[in-house]
Amino acid sequence: MPELTPFALYLAAASVLAITPGPGIFYVAARTLAGGRREGIASSFGTGLGGMIHVLAASLGVSAIVLESSELFSALKLFGAVYLVWLGFRTFQAARLKGATGGDDGAAVGPVGPRRAFREGVLVEALNPKTAIFFLAFIPQFVNPSAGLIALQFVVLGSVSIALNTLADIVVAVVTSGIQDGAAARPGLIRRLREASGGAMIALGVGLALAKHPAA
């Protein structure tokens, strides 16, 4: 296991990275605005599970294999980008439709439920190859080869990072739901917040689609 000082450094760095806005945070915010705190928290755990998929894959070397192949990387990248753009467009469209109708009914604009929010959260994170790149580039710096059990060290450090990310997402869900409750009498503000969340996810999806293979 890592020594105290390197681990403390890792913890500090991982904490900063956890609060850096990314696809997961924007998805959680959008999901909370659309379906409330329960859906936001469910999506937070979904993105956490999606991140753990990358951690386990990286510890087994699967992510390294994917990143060695430009074709596999491009396929995963495009799947993730299209999914993010689709979620962003749906969020933006739902906000505009709700603003036009002034209602909360209808599948296109209503909550999707915690289970679906959880599943979508898993896909948002699992289909993001940048997460795999992050774990493969960041975590090995804090692994101690002389201590042995490299894969176990990787999983432990990755799990710590995922826990911090999930905690940050839950905070985002709670804060966003508080903003939503406080702005209940101002539907125009909620609509603009949802449009901004949708636009941010679309922008992240486009950025993901333009990402180059790390070996390029």
C-alpha positions in Angstrom: 0.0 0.0 0.0 1.2 3.6 -0.6 3.1 5.4 2.1 1.3 8.2 4.0 2.9 11.2 2.3 2.4 10.0 -1.3 -1.1 8.9 -0.4 -1.9 12.3 1.2 -0.6 14.0 -2.0 -2.8 11.6 -4.1 -5.8 12.4 -1.9 -5.3 16.1 -2.3 -4.9 15.9 -6.1 -7.9 13.5 -6.5 -10.0 15.9 -4.4 -9.2 18.8 -6.7 -9.9 16.7 -9.7 -13.2 15.5 -8.2 -14.7 19.0 -8.1 -13.5 19.9 -11.6 -16.6 20.1 -13.9 -16.9 17.2 -16.3 -19.5 15.1 -18.1 -20.6 13.4 -14.8 -21.1 16.6 -12.9 -23.1 18.3 -15.7 -25.2 15.1 -16.2 -26.0 15.0 -12.4 -27.0 18.7 -12.4 -29.2 18.3 -15.5 -30.8 15.1 -14.0 -31.5 16.9 -10.7 -33.1 19.8 -12.4 -35.3 17.5 -14.4 -36.2 15.0 -11.8 -35.3 16.3 -8.4 -32.8 15.3 -5.7 -33.5 11.5 -5.8 -32.7 11.3 -9.5 -29.6 13.4 -9.0 -28.3 11.2 -6.3 -29.2 8.1 -8.2 -27.3 9.4 -11.3 -24.3 10.2 -9.0 -24.0 6.6 -8.0 -24.4 5.6 -11.6 -21.5 7.7 -12.7 -19.5 6.2 -9.8 -20.2 2.7 -11.0 -19.3 3.8 -14.5 -16.0 5.1 -13.2 -15.3 1.8 -11.3 -15.7 0.0 -14.6 -12.7 2.0 -15.9 -10.7 1.4 -12.7 -11.2 -2.4 -12.9 -10.5 -2.5 -16.6 -7.4 -0.5 -16.2 -6.1 -2.7 -13.4 -6.5 -5.7 -15.6 -4.9 -3.9 -18.6 -8.0 -3.8 -20.7 -8.0 0.0 -20.9 -4.3 0.0 -22.0 -5.2 -2.4 -24.8 -8.1 -0.2 -25.9 -5.8 2.9 -25.9 -3.2 1.1 -27.9 -5.7 0.6 -30.7 -6.8 3.8 -32.4 -9.8 2.0 -33.9 -11.1 0.8 -30.5 -10.4 4.2 -29.0 -12.2 6.0 -31.8 -15.2 3.7 -31.5 -15.5 4.2 -27.7 -14.9 7.9 -28.1 -17.7 8.3 -30.7 -20.2 6.2 -28.7 -19.6 8.4 -25.6 -19.7 11.6 -27.6 -23.0 10.7 -29.3 -24.5 9.6 -26.0 -23.5 12.9 -24.3 -24.8 15.0 -27.2 -28.1 13.1 -27.2 -28.5 13.5 -23.5 -27.7 17.2 -23.8 -30.0 17.8 -26.7 -32.8 15.9 -24.9 -32.2 18.0 -21.7 -32.2 21.3 -23.8 -35.3 20.3 -25.8 -37.2 19.3 -22.6 -36.4 22.6 -21.0 -37.6 24.5 -24.0 -40.8 22.4 -24.3 -41.5 22.8 -20.6 -41.0 26.6 -20.9 -43.4 26.6 -23.8 -46.1 24.5 -22.2 -45.6 25.6 -18.6 -46.4 22.0 -17.5 -44.5 19.1 -15.9 -46.4 16.3 -17.6 -45.3 14.2 -20.5 -42.5 11.7 -21.0 -40.4 14.2 -22.9 -40.1 16.7 -20.1 -40.9 14.7 -16.9 -38.6 12.8 -14.5 -37.2 9.5 -15.7 -37.0 7.9 -12.3 -34.0 7.0 -10.1 -33.4 3.6 -11.8 -33.1 5.1 -15.3 -31.1 8.0 -14.0 -28.7 5.5 -12.4 -28.4 3.5 -15.7 -27.8 6.6 -17.7 -25.2 7.8 -15.2 -23.3 4.5 -15.7 -23.3 4.9 -19.4 -22.2 8.6 -19.3 -19.1 7.6 -17.4 -18.4 4.2 -18.9 -18.5 5.5 -22.4 -16.0 8.3 -21.8 -12.5 7.1 -22.8 -11.0 10.2 -21.2 -11.8 8.6 -17.9 -9.6 5.6 -18.9 -6.9 7.9 -20.0 -7.1 9.8 -16.7 -6.7 6.6 -14.6 -3.9 5.2 -16.7 -2.0 8.5 -16.7 -2.7 9.7 -13.1 -2.9 6.7 -10.8 0.4 4.9 -11.8 2.3 7.9 -10.5 1.3 6.9 -6.9 1.7 3.1 -7.2 4.7 1.7 -5.3 6.1 -1.1 -7.5 8.4 -2.4 -4.6 5.3 -3.0 -2.5 3.9 -5.5 -5.0 0.2 -6.2 -5.7 0.2 -3.5 -8.4 -3.3 -4.3 -9.5 -4.6 -4.1 -5.9 -2.9 -0.8 -5.3 -4.4 0.5 -8.6 -7.9 -0.6 -7.5 -7.6 0.9 -4.1 -6.4 4.3 -5.4 -9.0 4.2 -8.1 -11.7 3.5 -5.6 -10.7 6.4 -3.5 -10.9 8.7 -6.6 -14.3 7.3 -7.5 -15.5 7.8 -3.9 -14.4 11.5 -4.0 -16.0 12.0 -7.5 -19.3 10.4 -6.3 -19.3 12.6 -3.1 -18.8 15.7 -5.3 -21.6 14.6 -7.6 -23.9 14.1 -4.6 -23.1 17.6 -3.3 -23.9 18.9 -6.8 -27.3 17.1 -6.7 -28.1 18.5 -3.2 -27.1 22.0 -4.1 -28.8 21.9 -7.5 -32.0 20.7 -5.9 -31.8 23.5 -3.3 -31.5 26.0 -6.2 -34.5 24.4 -7.8 -36.6 24.6 -4.7 -35.6 28.2 -4.1 -36.4 29.1 -7.7 -39.7 27.2 -7.8 -41.6 30.5 -8.2 -39.3 31.4 -11.1 -39.8 28.8 -13.8 -37.9 30.9 -16.3 -34.7 30.6 -14.2 -35.2 26.8 -14.0 -35.6 26.6 -17.7 -32.4 28.6 -18.3 -30.5 26.4 -15.9 -31.7 23.3 -17.7 -30.8 24.8 -21.0 -27.4 25.6 -19.7 -26.9 22.1 -18.4 -28.0 20.6 -21.7 -25.7 23.0 -23.7 -22.8 22.1 -21.5 -23.3 18.4 -22.1 -23.5 19.0 -25.8 -20.3 21.0 -25.7 -18.6 18.2 -23.7 -19.8 15.6 -26.2 -18.4 17.6 -29.1 -15.1 18.1 -27.2 -15.0 14.3 -26.6 -15.6 13.6 -30.3 -12.6 15.9 -31.2 -10.3 14.3 -28.7 -7.2 12.8 -30.3 -5.8 9.3 -29.5 -3.2 9.8 -26.8 -0.6 8.1 -29.0 -1.2 10.5 -31.9 
